[in-house]
């Protein structure tokens, strides 16, 4: 399997590391999304086609580049710099594309070489790299993060509490709160692990979730068997770590869409 490395050259062109949000082309998303949650390398391009691999990171998600933009940015988290860069040349690259693919063996060799030299310390000016250490995340885009999401939610359905341990591996689905087509990010804070009936009801707008995590249902549309299986506390079941819980903005988008179906 090919692995990824991202060009993190600053916008001022002086080769300084300044950010962990990398603009990418929207039609690259299907190729990039399969690497979400996985380790990547980061590099600075040099002369004569040589690249300086300066550290490792985790590709934590793909998010819209702005509220009204159709563009995407790749979000890198947990960036750790090598004490000394690892130089490598002869790698093909498409002009204007801020990432390259590497054979797995080459990726591991560069990573091992860099780690053997130790980790560099981030200066205060480089702090944006570590600003977002939220764990990674899925749809066809979102199921790639299934293992991670299920772990955060204790292998249970967020609406019913049904545990995966007593079911087949196909009995929980990773469902986006705000769909990718509606500019929702591919991130753990924008998806829920749900039992099939709950997933269908959530996606069809038969129920939604309030800002305080109370479950709101359309009693005229929801399946009565599902209604009886919802968490008796009337709330969404979420991870203890608040950084892993559904983002309130994504929940708000789903509520607006839910209530629009009632008009």
The 8 nearest C-alpha neighbors of each residue, nearest first, counted from 0:
[[1, 103, 2, 102, 101, 104, 100, 3],
 [0, 2, 102, 101, 103, 100, 3, 106],
 [1, 3, 101, 100, 103, 102, 0, 106],
 [4, 2, 100, 39, 99, 101, 40, 5],
 [3, 5, 40, 41, 39, 99, 98, 100],
 [6, 4, 98, 41, 97, 7, 42, 40],
 [5, 7, 97, 42, 43, 8, 98, 41],
 [8, 6, 43, 5, 16, 42, 9, 41],
 [7, 9, 14, 43, 6, 16, 15, 10],
 [10, 8, 15, 11, 12, 17, 16, 14],
 [9, 11, 12, 8, 13, 17, 14, 15],
 [10, 12, 9, 13, 14, 15, 8, 17],
 [11, 13, 10, 14, 9, 8, 15, 16],
 [14, 12, 11, 15, 9, 8, 10, 16],
 [13, 15, 8, 12, 9, 16, 43, 11],
 [16, 14, 9, 13, 17, 8, 12, 11],
 [15, 17, 9, 8, 7, 18, 14, 125],
 [16, 18, 9, 125, 15, 127, 19, 128],
 [17, 19, 127, 20, 128, 16, 7, 9],
 [18, 20, 75, 128, 74, 21, 127, 76],
 [21, 19, 74, 73, 18, 72, 75, 22],
 [20, 22, 73, 72, 23, 19, 74, 7],
 [23, 21, 72, 71, 73, 20, 24, 64],
 [24, 22, 72, 71, 21, 25, 73, 97],
 [23, 25, 27, 26, 71, 70, 22, 28],
 [26, 24, 27, 28, 71, 70, 23, 69],
 [25, 27, 28, 24, 29, 30, 23, 71],
 [26, 28, 25, 24, 30, 29, 31, 23],
 [27, 29, 31, 26, 30, 25, 32, 24],
 [30, 28, 32, 31, 27, 140, 26, 33],
 [29, 31, 28, 27, 32, 33, 34, 26],
 [32, 30, 28, 33, 34, 29, 27, 35],
 [33, 31, 34, 35, 29, 28, 30, 140],
 [32, 34, 31, 35, 143, 30, 29, 140],
 [33, 35, 32, 37, 31, 36, 58, 30],
 [36, 34, 58, 32, 37, 59, 33, 60],
 [35, 37, 135, 59, 58, 57, 34, 136],
 [38, 36, 34, 35, 57, 58, 39, 59],
 [37, 39, 57, 56, 58, 55, 36, 40],
 [40, 38, 56, 3, 4, 55, 57, 58],
 [39, 41, 4, 55, 54, 56, 5, 3],
 [40, 42, 5, 4, 54, 52, 55, 53],
 [43, 41, 52, 6, 51, 53, 5, 7],
 [42, 44, 51, 8, 6, 50, 7, 52],
 [45, 43, 50, 51, 49, 42, 46, 6],
 [46, 44, 49, 50, 48, 43, 51, 47],
 [45, 47, 48, 49, 44, 50, 88, 51],
 [48, 46, 49, 45, 88, 89, 50, 44],
 [47, 49, 46, 88, 89, 45, 50, 90],
 [50, 48, 88, 45, 87, 47, 46, 44],
 [51, 49, 44, 45, 87, 86, 43, 88],
 [50, 52, 86, 43, 42, 84, 85, 53],
 [53, 51, 42, 85, 84, 41, 54, 50],
 [52, 54, 84, 42, 81, 80, 51, 41],
 [55, 53, 80, 81, 41, 79, 40, 52],
 [54, 56, 40, 79, 39, 78, 41, 80],
 [57, 55, 78, 39, 77, 38, 76, 40],
 [56, 58, 38, 76, 37, 75, 59, 39],
 [59, 57, 75, 35, 36, 60, 37, 74],
 [60, 58, 135, 36, 35, 74, 75, 57],
 [61, 59, 186, 185, 74, 35, 58, 73],
 [60, 62, 73, 185, 184, 72, 74, 71],
 [61, 63, 184, 72, 71, 64, 60, 185],
 [64, 62, 71, 65, 70, 182, 72, 184],
 [63, 65, 71, 70, 72, 68, 62, 66],
 [66, 64, 68, 63, 67, 70, 69, 71],
 [65, 67, 68, 63, 64, 182, 69, 70],
 [68, 66, 65, 69, 64, 63, 182, 70],
 [67, 69, 65, 70, 66, 64, 63, 71],
 [68, 70, 63, 71, 67, 64, 182, 25],
 [71, 69, 68, 64, 63, 25, 24, 72],
 [72, 70, 63, 64, 62, 23, 25, 22],
 [71, 73, 22, 21, 23, 62, 64, 61],
 [72, 74, 61, 21, 20, 60, 22, 75],
 [73, 75, 20, 60, 59, 61, 58, 19],
 [74, 76, 58, 19, 57, 59, 56, 20],
 [77, 75, 132, 57, 78, 131, 56, 59],
 [78, 76, 56, 132, 129, 57, 79, 75],
 [77, 79, 56, 76, 55, 128, 129, 80],
 [80, 78, 55, 54, 56, 77, 118, 81],
 [81, 79, 54, 119, 118, 53, 82, 55],
 [80, 82, 118, 54, 119, 83, 113, 53],
 [81, 83, 119, 118, 117, 116, 80, 84],
 [82, 84, 81, 116, 85, 53, 113, 119],
 [85, 83, 53, 52, 51, 81, 86, 113],
 [84, 86, 52, 51, 113, 53, 87, 83],
 [87, 85, 51, 50, 52, 84, 49, 88],
 [86, 88, 50, 49, 51, 85, 89, 52],
 [89, 87, 49, 90, 48, 50, 86, 47],
 [88, 90, 48, 91, 49, 87, 50, 47],
 [89, 91, 88, 92, 48, 49, 87, 101],
 [92, 90, 89, 93, 99, 100, 48, 88],
 [91, 93, 99, 94, 90, 96, 98, 100],
 [94, 92, 96, 95, 91, 99, 97, 98],
 [95, 93, 96, 92, 97, 91, 98, 99],
 [94, 96, 97, 93, 92, 98, 23, 24],
 [95, 97, 94, 93, 98, 23, 92, 99],
 [98, 96, 6, 5, 95, 23, 99, 21],
 [99, 97, 5, 4, 96, 6, 3, 100],
 [98, 100, 4, 3, 92, 101, 5, 97],
 [101, 99, 3, 2, 1, 4, 102, 98],
 [100, 102, 2, 1, 106, 3, 103, 105],
 [103, 101, 1, 105, 104, 106, 2, 0],
 [102, 104, 106, 1, 105, 2, 0, 107],
 [103, 105, 107, 106, 102, 108, 101, 109],
 [106, 104, 108, 102, 107, 103, 109, 101],
 [107, 105, 103, 109, 104, 108, 101, 110],
 [106, 108, 110, 104, 105, 109, 111, 103],
 [107, 109, 105, 111, 106, 110, 112, 104],
 [110, 108, 112, 106, 107, 111, 113, 105],
 [111, 109, 107, 113, 112, 108, 114, 106],
 [112, 110, 114, 108, 113, 109, 107, 115],
 [113, 111, 109, 115, 110, 114, 108, 116],
 [112, 114, 110, 116, 115, 111, 81, 109],
 [115, 113, 117, 111, 116, 112, 110, 81],
 [114, 116, 112, 113, 117, 111, 110, 118],
 [115, 117, 114, 113, 82, 83, 81, 112],
 [118, 116, 114, 82, 115, 81, 119, 113],
 [117, 119, 81, 82, 80, 114, 120, 79],
 [118, 120, 82, 80, 81, 121, 117, 79],
 [121, 119, 122, 118, 80, 82, 79, 81],
 [122, 120, 125, 119, 126, 123, 80, 124],
 [123, 121, 125, 124, 120, 126, 119, 127],
 [122, 124, 126, 125, 121, 127, 120, 128],
 [123, 125, 122, 126, 17, 127, 121, 16],
 [126, 124, 122, 123, 127, 121, 17, 128],
 [125, 127, 123, 128, 124, 129, 121, 130],
 [128, 126, 130, 129, 125, 18, 19, 17],
 [129, 127, 19, 126, 130, 18, 78, 125],
 [130, 128, 127, 131, 126, 77, 76, 132],
 [129, 131, 127, 128, 132, 126, 76, 19],
 [132, 130, 129, 133, 76, 128, 77, 127],
 [131, 133, 76, 77, 134, 129, 130, 59],
 [134, 132, 131, 242, 135, 243, 76, 59],
 [135, 133, 132, 59, 187, 136, 243, 36],
 [134, 136, 59, 36, 187, 186, 60, 133],
 [187, 135, 186, 144, 137, 148, 185, 36],
 [141, 142, 144, 140, 138, 143, 136, 185],
 [141, 139, 140, 137, 142, 174, 175, 173],
 [140, 138, 141, 142, 137, 143, 29, 32],
 [139, 141, 138, 137, 32, 142, 143, 29],
 [137, 138, 140, 142, 139, 143, 144, 185],
 [143, 141, 137, 145, 144, 138, 139, 173],
 [142, 144, 137, 141, 145, 33, 140, 139],
 [145, 143, 136, 137, 142, 147, 146, 141],
 [144, 146, 142, 148, 147, 143, 149, 173],
 [147, 145, 149, 148, 144, 150, 143, 142],
 [146, 148, 150, 145, 144, 149, 151, 136],
 [147, 149, 151, 145, 150, 146, 144, 136],
 [150, 148, 154, 152, 146, 151, 147, 145],
 [149, 151, 153, 147, 148, 152, 154, 146],
 [150, 152, 148, 149, 153, 238, 147, 243],
 [153, 151, 149, 150, 238, 154, 155, 148],
 [152, 154, 150, 155, 151, 149, 238, 162],
 [155, 153, 149, 163, 152, 162, 150, 164],
 [154, 156, 162, 161, 160, 153, 163, 152],
 [155, 157, 193, 160, 161, 192, 159, 158],
 [158, 156, 236, 235, 160, 193, 192, 159],
 [157, 159, 235, 156, 229, 160, 230, 236],
 [160, 158, 229, 230, 161, 156, 228, 157],
 [159, 161, 156, 155, 157, 158, 162, 230],
 [162, 160, 156, 155, 159, 163, 194, 157],
 [161, 163, 155, 164, 154, 165, 160, 156],
 [162, 164, 166, 154, 165, 155, 161, 168],
 [163, 165, 162, 166, 154, 167, 155, 168],
 [166, 164, 163, 162, 167, 161, 168, 170],
 [167, 165, 163, 164, 170, 168, 162, 169],
 [166, 168, 169, 170, 163, 165, 164, 171],
 [167, 169, 170, 166, 163, 171, 164, 172],
 [170, 168, 167, 171, 172, 166, 195, 163],
 [171, 169, 168, 167, 194, 166, 195, 172],
 [170, 172, 194, 193, 169, 192, 195, 156],
 [173, 171, 193, 192, 174, 194, 195, 170],
 [172, 174, 192, 191, 142, 145, 137, 190],
 [173, 175, 191, 190, 172, 138, 192, 176],
 [176, 174, 190, 178, 177, 189, 138, 191],
 [175, 177, 190, 189, 249, 178, 253, 174],
 [176, 178, 183, 249, 175, 253, 252, 181],
 [179, 177, 183, 181, 180, 175, 176, 182],
 [178, 180, 183, 182, 181, 184, 177, 185],
 [179, 181, 178, 182, 183, 177, 184, 69],
 [180, 182, 178, 179, 183, 177, 184, 252],
 [183, 181, 179, 180, 63, 184, 178, 177],
 [182, 184, 179, 177, 178, 181, 185, 180],
 [185, 183, 62, 186, 61, 179, 182, 63],
 [184, 186, 60, 61, 137, 141, 136, 62],
 [187, 185, 136, 60, 188, 189, 184, 135],
 [186, 188, 136, 189, 135, 190, 148, 243],
 [189, 187, 245, 246, 186, 244, 243, 190],
 [190, 188, 176, 187, 186, 175, 245, 249],
 [191, 189, 175, 174, 176, 187, 188, 173],
 [190, 192, 174, 173, 193, 157, 175, 176],
 [193, 191, 173, 156, 172, 157, 171, 174],
 [194, 192, 156, 198, 171, 172, 197, 157],
 [193, 195, 171, 197, 156, 196, 170, 198],
 [196, 194, 198, 197, 199, 193, 170, 171],
 [197, 195, 199, 198, 194, 200, 225, 193],
 [196, 198, 200, 194, 195, 199, 193, 201],
 [199, 197, 195, 201, 193, 196, 200, 194],
 [200, 198, 202, 196, 197, 201, 203, 195],
 [199, 201, 205, 197, 203, 198, 202, 204],
 [200, 202, 198, 204, 203, 199, 206, 205],
 [201, 203, 199, 200, 204, 198, 205, 174],
 [204, 202, 200, 201, 205, 199, 206, 198],
 [203, 205, 257, 201, 206, 202, 200, 207],
 [206, 204, 200, 221, 217, 203, 220, 201],
 [207, 205, 216, 204, 215, 201, 217, 200],
 [206, 208, 215, 254, 214, 216, 201, 257],
 [209, 207, 214, 212, 213, 215, 250, 210],
 [210, 208, 212, 213, 211, 214, 215, 207],
 [209, 211, 212, 247, 208, 250, 251, 213],
 [210, 212, 209, 213, 208, 234, 247, 214],
 [213, 211, 209, 235, 210, 234, 208, 214],
 [214, 212, 234, 209, 208, 211, 233, 235],
 [213, 215, 208, 234, 233, 207, 235, 212],
 [216, 214, 207, 206, 208, 213, 209, 217],
 [217, 215, 206, 218, 205, 207, 214, 221],
 [216, 218, 205, 219, 220, 206, 221, 215],
 [219, 217, 221, 220, 216, 205, 223, 222],
 [218, 220, 217, 221, 205, 216, 222, 223],
 [221, 219, 218, 217, 205, 222, 216, 223],
 [220, 222, 205, 218, 217, 223, 219, 226],
 [221, 223, 225, 224, 226, 220, 200, 218],
 [222, 224, 226, 225, 221, 227, 218, 228],
 [225, 223, 227, 226, 222, 228, 221, 229],
 [224, 226, 228, 227, 222, 223, 229, 196],
 [227, 225, 223, 224, 228, 229, 222, 221],
 [226, 228, 224, 225, 229, 223, 231, 230],
 [229, 227, 225, 226, 159, 230, 224, 231],
 [230, 228, 159, 226, 158, 227, 231, 225],
 [229, 231, 159, 232, 233, 158, 160, 234],
 [232, 230, 233, 229, 228, 234, 227, 159],
 [231, 233, 230, 234, 229, 235, 213, 214],
 [234, 232, 231, 230, 214, 213, 235, 229],
 [235, 233, 213, 214, 212, 232, 236, 230],
 [234, 236, 212, 158, 157, 237, 214, 213],
 [235, 237, 157, 158, 234, 160, 238, 156],
 [236, 238, 244, 235, 152, 157, 239, 245],
 [239, 237, 240, 152, 244, 151, 243, 241],
 [240, 238, 241, 237, 243, 244, 151, 242],
 [239, 241, 238, 242, 243, 244, 237, 151],
 [240, 242, 244, 243, 239, 238, 237, 245],
 [241, 243, 240, 244, 133, 188, 134, 245],
 [244, 242, 241, 240, 188, 238, 187, 245],
 [243, 245, 241, 188, 242, 237, 238, 246],
 [246, 244, 188, 189, 247, 243, 190, 250],
 [245, 247, 188, 249, 248, 244, 189, 250],
 [248, 246, 250, 249, 251, 210, 245, 252],
 [247, 249, 251, 250, 246, 252, 245, 253],
 [250, 248, 252, 251, 246, 247, 177, 176],
 [249, 251, 247, 253, 252, 248, 254, 208],
 [252, 250, 248, 254, 249, 253, 247, 255],
 [251, 253, 249, 255, 250, 254, 248, 256],
 [252, 254, 256, 250, 251, 255, 257, 177],
 [255, 253, 257, 251, 256, 252, 207, 258],
 [256, 254, 252, 258, 257, 253, 259, 251],
 [255, 257, 259, 253, 254, 258, 252, 260],
 [258, 256, 254, 204, 260, 259, 255, 253],
 [259, 257, 261, 260, 255, 256, 254, 262],
 [258, 260, 256, 261, 257, 262, 255, 254],
 [259, 261, 258, 257, 262, 256, 204, 255],
 [262, 260, 258, 259, 257, 217, 256, 204],
 [261, 259, 260, 258, 257, 256, 255, 217]]
